[in-house]
Amino acid sequence: MTWDRELFPEPVSHRPGPIINGHVVKLEAGYPREIKIGQPVLVGVLAAAAVVRLILSLLRAGSGGGRKWKELKKGPEYLVTPMRVRATDGVLCEMEIHGHLPQSALEPRDHVQVTVRRQKDPELAPRVEKIVNLTTAQLLTPHTPTLWSHLGPALLTQALLGLLVFATVAACTVIT
């Protein structure tokens, strides 16, 4: 008698970790997920950067086009790759890799030690923090974009300069 895996799939566990030892059973196809951006932070950064852009436009130095509000409000996307690992005690564990890894970094049957962390949404599988591939002796650390990397160094520099200009003007008005 054969077991029909489509009708009766093997139960999957969401282990909280923090460390799971086992071997890779399956790496599923990745899909994009968007990081949510808080509007108060975005408004603050854009307001501070607007001060520098205003000064540059008055000096006719040109401030460049910059990105639009709609583009900045939509958070950066990152790759989510579901992964299943058979733990050393035989339990099938599901987890998510956030970010990109080299294609050859993980193969089914590789022995791994995975450090995971729970996500804010309890329905989601734990997030992989790092993977030690014991078969290839590689340390893998997937990285996702952040709010600051999404905004970019140019906009953040403008916002910092805008805060400095605002603080200078405020200090001058208090002194006089």
N, C-alpha and C positions, 0 to 999 in steps of 0.2 A: 504494500500500500504506500503510495507517494503522498506527500504533504503538498497541498495546493497553496503556494505562497501568496497568490493574488487574493484568494478567498479568505485565507487565514494568515495574515502577515504576523511576523514575530513581534511581540510587544516591545516598544522602545521606551527607555527610561530617560528622564531629564535629571541627571545627577547634579547636585549642587557643587560637587567638587570639594575642595579647590583643585585637587590633583587626581587625574584618572589615568591609570596605566592599562595598556591593552594593545590591540592592533587595529589598523584601519580596515573597515569592512567596505565602506562605500563613500565616495565623494560625489555628491549630486551636482547638477548644473547650477551655476551661480545666477543670481538675479540682483537687480539694483534696489537699494533702499535709500530713502532720502533722510538727511539729518534735519530736524526741525530747528529753526532759528527763532529766538525770542525777539519780538519786534522792539521792545524797549532798548535792548542792547544795540540793535541795528540803527535805531533812530539816534541814539547817543553818538555812535561812531560817525554816522553820516552828518549830523549837525556839527560836530567838531571839525570834520574834514571840510565842511562847507565854508568855514571861516577862512581857511587857507585858500580854498578855491576862489573866494571872493577877493582876497588880497591879491592873488596872482592875476585875476582878471582885471583888477584895477591897475596893476602894473603892466598890463598887456603882455604878460609872459606866457599866457595860454596855459590852461590847466589840463588839457587833454579831454577826451570824451568821457572816460569813466564808464562804469557799468550802470545800468538802469536799476531803479528800485525793485521792479518785478524780478529781475535777474538775481539781485542780491537777496531778496526775500525768500526765493526758492533755495532751499539749502542744498549743499553739495550731496551728490549721490556716491555711494560706495557699494562695492560688490559684497554680497552675502552668499557664502557657499555652505550649504548644509553638509555635515560630515557625520558618519556613524562609526563608532569605535566599539569593538567587543572588548569589554573590560576583562581583567585577569580572572574575575569571579564568574565570567560567562554572561553577564548582563550586557545587552545591546544598548549603548548610550548615544543619544543624539545631541549634537552641538552645532553652533554656527561659527564659521570663520568670517570675520569682518575685514575686508580689505583684500589686496592682491597678494598672492604667493606665486613663486615660480611653478610652472606646470609640473616639472619633474621633482618638486620638493616632497610630495606625498604620493604614494602609490598604495593601492589595496594590498594588504598583508604586511605593510611596514609596521614594526613595533614602535609605539610612541608613548610618550609621557606628556599629557595635555593638562595645562593649567587653565581652568575655566572660572567664570564669574557669572552670577545670575544677572539677568537683564531686568530693567524696570517693569516690563510687561511679563507677568508670571506665566503667560501662555507660550512665550517664546522659549526656545531651547537656550541653554547657557551659551555665553559668548566665550570663544577661545581667546585667552590672553597670550599664551605662548605654547609652542609645540616643540618638544625635543624628539626628533626622529632618531631613535636608537639604532635603526637599521643603517642609516647613512651618516650618523653622528653630526646631524645639522641642528642648529637652534633656529627656529622659525618664529618671527614675531610679526604678525600682520598689523598694519597701521591704517586707521581710517582718517579721513579728513576731519578737521575741526572747524569751528566757527572762524577762528583767526586765520587759518590757512585758506578758507573760502573767501574771506574779505580781501586778503592779499596784503603784501608788505607796503605797496604804494598807498592804499587807502588808509591803512593803520598809521603810517608815517604822517600823512596829512592830518589825521585825527589827533595824533599826539602833538603836532605843531599847532593845530587849532586850539587844543587845550592850553598849551603854553602861551599863546597869544591872548587867550581869554583870561588866564591867570595873571599875566603881566598887566593887562588893561585894568583888571579888577584891583590889583595891588596898587597901581598908580592912582586910581580914584580914591582909594582908602587913605593913601599917604597925603594927598592934597586936600 
